[in-house]
């Protein structure tokens, strides 16, 4: 048995940059998570929506 040869010529593909690997160091970083239960006990509001009633007054007026 000899080496297998291709009868057709191999197509040359253009060089494409891997954008996922290029920007992986920028976005794939360790995150610090917040304990929501402890924050709620401390009095932190989930959605700081204090401005919402003021906005409704401005829209309706």
ABEGO torsion letter per residue (X at the ends): XBBBBBABBBBBBBBBBBAAAAAAAAABBBBBBBBAAAAAAAGBBABBAAAAAAAAAAAAX
